[in-house]
Structures are given as C-alpha cells and as structure tokens.
Amino acid sequence: MAVPKRKVSPHRRGNRRSHDSLSVDTYVEDNESGELRRRHHIDLSTGKYRGRQILEPNDNY
C-alpha cells in the first residue's frame, strides 16, 4: 500500500488547488441593442455577431 513519505505542506496543497476555483462569466454591453451578452458569442436577441447577421432575430430572448 502506498503511503506518503512526508506531509504535504499547506503551500503545496494551495498551489495544487489554485486552478480549482470557479470563474464568473464576463458580460459586455452590446453596441447595437444595449443588452448584456457573453464575449465572442452571438447576440440571441438580434442574431448578429460582429455586425453580421448570423441567425434570424428571436423575440423570446
């Protein structure tokens, strides 16, 4: 059975867990509609991405 040779220090434990935290999604205000949307995502209310019409406009969002 494998047994650790020494106790892992709190510093090493913290370094290992440093990437486990959850990040908050960032939102930006759309230039045309003024609504919040995720960066690099299509605005679902207008159906546009970077000024180009990608999807049909949807009134449900």
Summary of the structure (lengths in Angstrom):
residues: 61
radius of gyration: 22.3
end to end distance: 56.3
largest distance: 62.9
contacts: 86
relative contact order: 0.12
helix: 16%
strand: 18%
